[in-house]
Amino acid sequence: MKKEQLPGWILMITVGVISMVLSNQVTAGGKHPLEATALAVVIGILARNLGLVPKIFHSGIKTFEKFLIWGVILIGATLNFKDFRMQGPKMLSIILVTMLVSYFVIFALGRLFRLPWSLSTLLSVGTTICGGSAIAITAPLIKAKEEETSYAIGTITLWGLAAILIYPKIAQLLGATDIQFGVFAGTAIHATPQVVGAGFIFSDIAGKTATAVKLVRNCFMAPLAFLIAAWFTKASIDTAKKDKQRVNVARAFPWFLFGYFIMAGLNTAGYFTKTGIDNLTWLGRFLIIISMAGIGLNTVFSAFKKVGFRPLIVGLIGALVVAGVSITMIALVM
């Protein structure tokens, strides 16, 4: 951690603690429980957009994904591979079909709305694979303009944020099970932080399932980035493997998933006691809540004005398409 990031870290931790305290107080009072994960996002959004976050905090809050990464790794201690032995192939089929169908539908929508092919591509990868990270990796590979990258990230961020707060409540009203919503969140919501947040808002089991599904989905970013670069630049395989592009593609791979699955492997092998799992789960959840505070604190609604009408509409329709394909596959397969 750099010195200038410390104020931002302290602010995120403070918002996380406040969210947990408020959640526990409301639940203890016998009222409808408020999920600390959602509270952290909302409090962060309100603070940032009411002008309560001075510039001194900005450097630190931009690094919120560091908390998420360690939170996800610790949550891996709750996963037992034996629980997914029967569902694994089904979940993989849902992931693959949802990504494949949604990618081409969203790209076609972009072209239908007369968006540049590069912007259409960025919206497609951002919606179907891994949000802003996928966009940031793909943009230089297809020589996208800086404003196109900004528009795509802004669009994905806006609708992903809406998904965190809306999807869990709709699923609860519809009576979805923990596993069903976990698979849905893992396949239908854009970025990893958004998936994890929505999953844990629904339930612990849904959060763990969503995290596992999303990490598997993230693995497809590297090969997809390579294929996109080769296709749109009309380069040979050798050209697409130049050093610069190889480094970019490597950055697309979520290396921390090894930590997650190592923890899951240790749990499956029986190396953790129940008390140990409970402690790791609590710490992992707390780190995730801190990262959700970071998402809220980084959300500036005035920035979305620059995105424009058409990318936002394509992004919204695209998000609904992904959700529809995911729901259909879950209904058919599970």
Helices and strands as residue ranges (DSSP letters): G 3-5, H 6-28, H 36-49, G 55-57, H 58-61, H 65-75, G 76-78, G 81-84, H 88-112, H 117-125, I 126-130, H 131-141, H 146-174, H 178-188, H 192-202, H 204-218, H 221-232, H 237-240, H 243-252, H 257-268, H 274-297, G 301-306, H 309-333
